[in-house]
Amino acid sequence: MNLRIVSKFATVLLFSGILLGDAAAAGIQRSGNVTGPGGRQYVTQGNTSCAGGACTSQQSITGPNGKSATRARAAQCAGGQCTTSGTLTGPRGRALQRSGTITRN
């Protein structure tokens, strides 16, 4: 997979997440258009749902060439500690994964 392409999709996913929001409430769906580098249009769709201290979020973005990338995230919090995980899957099916723990002091 071309890392530059993944980087562009990740950048657009990041900005579309910021612009469209990742609201932490039960059953929120969103969609929209994002103008990326060079004036190219990207179509985004996503949803977020939360229940019992756990939230999941999924988002997809389709570029002007018809190729798409997806992002899935999950978080669960209890007792001042949250665990998170996420996967970014590029247009060729290769995935980047991350996970972590956040602790409140």
C-alpha positions in Angstrom: 0.0 0.0 0.0 1.3 3.4 -0.8 1.9 5.1 2.5 1.2 8.5 0.9 -2.3 7.5 -0.1 -3.0 6.1 3.4 -1.6 9.3 4.9 -4.0 11.4 2.7 -7.0 9.3 3.7 -6.0 9.4 7.3 -5.7 13.2 7.1 -9.1 13.5 5.5 -10.6 11.1 8.0 -9.1 13.2 10.8 -10.4 16.5 9.5 -13.8 15.0 8.6 -14.0 13.7 12.2 -13.2 17.1 13.5 -15.7 18.9 11.2 -18.5 16.4 11.5 -17.9 15.5 15.1 -17.6 12.2 17.0 -20.5 12.8 19.3 -20.6 10.5 22.3 -24.3 9.8 22.4 -26.5 6.8 21.6 -27.2 6.3 17.9 -25.8 9.3 16.1 -25.4 9.0 12.3 -23.7 11.5 10.2 -22.7 12.1 6.5 -21.2 14.9 4.5 -18.8 16.1 2.0 -15.2 17.3 2.7 -13.0 19.2 0.4 -9.5 17.8 0.5 -6.2 18.7 -1.0 -6.4 20.2 -4.5 -10.1 20.9 -4.1 -11.0 17.2 -4.4 -14.3 16.1 -2.9 -14.6 13.3 -0.4 -17.9 11.8 0.8 -18.0 10.7 4.5 -20.5 8.5 6.4 -20.4 7.4 9.9 -22.2 6.5 13.1 -21.5 6.5 16.8 -23.2 4.7 19.6 -22.7 4.4 23.3 -24.1 2.2 26.1 -23.0 1.3 29.6 -19.7 3.1 29.5 -18.6 1.8 26.1 -18.7 3.7 22.8 -18.1 2.5 19.2 -17.7 4.7 16.2 -17.4 3.8 12.5 -16.7 6.1 9.6 -16.0 5.6 5.9 -14.7 8.0 3.3 -14.9 7.7 -0.4 -12.5 9.7 -2.6 -13.0 11.3 -6.0 -11.6 8.1 -7.6 -14.3 5.9 -6.0 -11.9 4.2 -3.6 -12.8 4.2 0.1 -11.2 3.9 3.5 -12.8 3.1 6.8 -12.1 3.8 10.4 -13.5 1.9 13.4 -12.9 2.9 17.0 -14.0 1.7 20.4 -13.6 2.9 24.0 -14.7 1.6 27.3 -14.3 3.4 30.6 -14.6 2.3 34.2 -13.1 3.4 37.5 -11.1 6.3 36.0 -9.5 4.2 33.3 -10.4 4.0 29.6 -9.2 1.5 27.1 -9.3 2.5 23.4 -8.7 0.7 20.1 -9.0 1.6 16.5 -8.4 0.3 13.0 -7.9 2.3 9.8 -8.4 0.2 6.7 -7.1 1.7 3.5 -8.5 1.5 -0.1 -6.5 -1.7 -0.8 -7.7 -3.5 2.3 -4.5 -3.1 4.4 -5.1 -2.0 8.0 -3.4 0.0 10.7 -4.3 -0.7 14.3 -3.8 1.1 17.5 -4.8 0.6 21.1 -4.1 2.3 24.4 -5.1 3.0 27.9 -5.9 6.4 29.5 -5.8 6.7 33.3 -7.1 9.7 35.3 -4.7 10.7 38.1 
